[in-house]
Amino acid sequence: MSFQLKPQTEAGKRTIDAAQSLIASLAERATQSDTDNQICPENYDDLISSGVASAFVPKELGGFGLNSVQDWITTIVTLARGDGSTAIAINMQLGVSRGMALAYQATKAQGKETTGLEHQLKQILSGEMRICATATEPGTDNLHPLTEAVANDKGYLINGRKIFVTMSPLATHMGMNLRMRDNDGDHLVSTMLPMNTPGLEPQDDWDALGMRASGSQSVLLNNVQVSRGAIRKLGTWGQWNSNVLINRALGNLPLVGAFLGIAESAHDLALTKISSQKRVATAVINRSGVQHHVGEAEILLAQCRAILSAAGMATDEFLQRHASTPAAIEDCHRLMKDYQSAKWVVNRGAIDIVSKAMDVLGGSGYTNSHPLARMYRDVRAGPFMQPFAPTEAREYIGKVALGVWPTE
Ligand SMILES: Cc1cc2nc3c(=O)[nH]c(=O)nc-3n(C[C@H](O)[C@H](O)[C@H](O)COP(=O)(O)OP(=O)(O)OC[C@H]3O[C@@H](n4cnc5c(N)ncnc54)[C@H](O)[C@@H]3O)c2cc1C
């Protein structure tokens, strides 16, 4: 395929090959899971046994030792060719486990105790630990979580509501951002809690237009008691800082790959179907209207692949550049800007490509039993992904380009 994203590292090749081996079974189960509106446990068993779910676990602990963001993106593109819901769901675990693997390596390099992290990474490898992550709440944005940890004599009491908690029905742990106020100020903090923590109440309310098998239910936090050590400060509540910008960009950039993978799959479906079709006596592929449509979809695919690949490589370069020197906040905004530009192009392009596939394939693709109908709905979820909805992205990109640095 022209401009197709390719593995950049040996660990990436192993991960992408493993993802590739799952495409057929993910695609086979996708229609049923979509109809049932249920996350598919067999897909997660396969993600665990193939090693994809634990790709970031260091090699010495039994994982693939994935490191490259570009390879992470390509993994998500590959999985989404089989099923978009599964691709976005495992992305959450990959994001959190990448952070844990880095923490393990940094702790080890300092000669400090790694037993706890090692244990968790091994649990990710065996599938005993499955992690979802949420930064989304109704009526606010990622920087201003309203779910609050309030200090008490046992630690903190957390109350609030998280929405769109993808993969949560199968997760054993939930990572999240919170607000916490103390004498030092108003803080953005994070925590990761076992799903069976008393007061953590999954709502079983996921019923959406698309991504129906992603298990993106809401989760209520109802007087959840945690210890003092369970909370980690990330910065000032409502304010961008370098680490928050980097982590938001990194965790969400690979998600864009899911929408490219869906578009690639839809385009392939259309090409396969029309290759043998006739209308009256003429082969459909000889009709100029069809050729133009297919040509436009190919151009869009090339655009989407090229910008996503460039964004992935730029992110890897950024991380390498700042491996030992902290990044200035302006550079982090530029990283976020590039991610937002890639997100804009790929999400719009992917929606257009799937729509063109439906035009080319014809009415059968509009029936609910056809995979294209699911892809048409699934691909529409892309632009909502945080941070920056389509109504916000251009303003943000423009501000950064003009050096009008956004603070919140
Ligand atoms: C399938 C799916 C899975 C998801 N999974 C996860 C997950 O696992 N974890 C997670 O944390 N999140 C997840 N999300 C949430 C996602 O990342 C967004 O945070 C969420 O969709 C935003 O909600 P909203 O569209 O209601 O936007 P809101 O941010 O509530 O905005 C509502 C409306 O106001 C507009 N708006 C808001 N702010 C501004 C502004 N400043 N300027 C202009 N217009 C504005 C928006 O464009 C929109 O039209 C998922 C979403 C989907 C669709």
The ligand as a Tripos MOL2 file, in Angstrom:
@<TRIPOS>MOLECULE
LIG
   53    58     1     0     0
SMALL
NO_CHARGES

@<TRIPOS>ATOM
      1 C1        -15.7760    6.2940   21.5150 C.3       1 LIG1
      2 C2        -15.1400    7.2130   22.4740 C.ar      1 LIG1
      3 C3        -14.2210    6.7020   23.3890 C.ar      1 LIG1
      4 C4        -13.6130    7.5470   24.3100 C.ar      1 LIG1
      5 N1        -12.7390    7.0130   25.2370 N.ar      1 LIG1
      6 C5        -12.1730    7.7950   26.1760 C.ar      1 LIG1
      7 C6        -11.3240    7.2640   27.1900 C.ar      1 LIG1
      8 O1        -11.0570    6.0710   27.2400 O.2       1 LIG1
      9 N2        -10.8210    8.1060   28.1120 N.ar      1 LIG1
     10 C7        -11.0960    9.4410   28.1030 C.ar      1 LIG1
     11 O2        -10.6050   10.1590   28.9590 O.2       1 LIG1
     12 N3        -11.9150    9.9810   27.1690 N.ar      1 LIG1
     13 C8        -12.4600    9.1980   26.2120 C.ar      1 LIG1
     14 N4        -13.3120    9.7500   25.2690 N.ar      1 LIG1
     15 C9        -13.6800   11.1500   25.4020 C.3       1 LIG1
     16 C10       -13.1100   12.0640   24.3690 C.3       1 LIG1
     17 O3        -11.6980   12.0420   24.4150 O.3       1 LIG1
     18 C11       -13.6360   13.4960   24.6170 C.3       1 LIG1
     19 O4        -13.0880   13.9290   25.8100 O.3       1 LIG1
     20 C12       -15.1180   13.5940   24.7280 C.3       1 LIG1
     21 O5        -15.7530   13.0030   23.6270 O.3       1 LIG1
     22 C13       -15.4800   15.0890   24.8160 C.3       1 LIG1
     23 O6        -16.8430   15.2050   25.0860 O.3       1 LIG1
     24 P1        -17.7660   16.1780   24.2690 P.3       1 LIG1
     25 O7        -17.6730   15.8830   22.8210 O.co2     1 LIG1
     26 O8        -19.0820   16.1680   24.9280 O.co2     1 LIG1
     27 O9        -17.0280   17.5220   24.3650 O.3       1 LIG1
     28 P2        -17.0390   18.7040   25.3630 P.3       1 LIG1
     29 O10       -15.5990   19.0180   25.5650 O.co2     1 LIG1
     30 O11       -17.8890   18.5120   26.5650 O.co2     1 LIG1
     31 O12       -17.6860   19.7890   24.4440 O.3       1 LIG1
     32 C14       -19.0630   19.8800   24.1220 C.3       1 LIG1
     33 C15       -19.2320   20.8090   22.9460 C.3       1 LIG1
     34 O13       -18.6620   22.0860   23.2320 O.3       1 LIG1
     35 C16       -17.6380   22.3790   22.3120 C.3       1 LIG1
     36 N5        -16.5450   23.0130   23.0460 N.ar      1 LIG1
     37 C17       -16.0550   22.6350   24.2380 C.ar      1 LIG1
     38 N6        -15.0780   23.4530   24.6340 N.ar      1 LIG1
     39 C18       -14.9280   24.3900   23.6810 C.ar      1 LIG1
     40 C19       -14.0760   25.5070   23.5030 C.ar      1 LIG1
     41 N7        -13.1660   25.8560   24.4170 N.pl3     1 LIG1
     42 N8        -14.1770   26.2340   22.3890 N.ar      1 LIG1
     43 C20       -15.0910   25.8900   21.4570 C.ar      1 LIG1
     44 N9        -15.9460   24.8660   21.5740 N.ar      1 LIG1
     45 C21       -15.8640   24.1090   22.6670 C.ar      1 LIG1
     46 C22       -17.2330   21.0250   21.7200 C.3       1 LIG1
     47 O14       -16.7410   21.1170   20.4100 O.3       1 LIG1
     48 C23       -18.5390   20.3090   21.6980 C.3       1 LIG1
     49 O15       -19.2830   20.7160   20.5830 O.3       1 LIG1
     50 C24       -13.9120    8.9210   24.3110 C.ar      1 LIG1
     51 C25       -14.8320    9.4440   23.3820 C.ar      1 LIG1
     52 C26       -15.4260    8.6100   22.4640 C.ar      1 LIG1
     53 C27       -16.4070    9.1970   21.4770 C.3       1 LIG1
@<TRIPOS>BOND
     1     1     2 1
     2     2     3 ar
     3     2    52 ar
     4     3     4 ar
     5     4     5 ar
     6     4    50 ar
     7     5     6 ar
     8     6     7 ar
     9     6    13 1
    10     7     8 2
    11     7     9 ar
    12     9    10 ar
    13    10    11 2
    14    10    12 ar
    15    12    13 ar
    16    13    14 ar
    17    14    15 1
    18    14    50 ar
    19    15    16 1
    20    16    17 1
    21    16    18 1
    22    18    19 1
    23    18    20 1
    24    20    21 1
    25    20    22 1
    26    22    23 1
    27    23    24 1
    28    24    25 2
    29    24    26 1
    30    24    27 1
    31    27    28 1
    32    28    29 2
    33    28    30 1
    34    28    31 1
    35    31    32 1
    36    32    33 1
    37    33    34 1
    38    33    48 1
    39    34    35 1
    40    35    36 1
    41    35    46 1
    42    36    37 ar
    43    36    45 ar
    44    37    38 ar
    45    38    39 ar
    46    39    40 ar
    47    39    45 ar
    48    40    41 1
    49    40    42 ar
    50    42    43 ar
    51    43    44 ar
    52    44    45 ar
    53    46    47 1
    54    46    48 1
    55    48    49 1
    56    50    51 ar
    57    51    52 ar
    58    52    53 1
@<TRIPOS>SUBSTRUCTURE
     1 LIG1         1 GROUP 0 **** ****
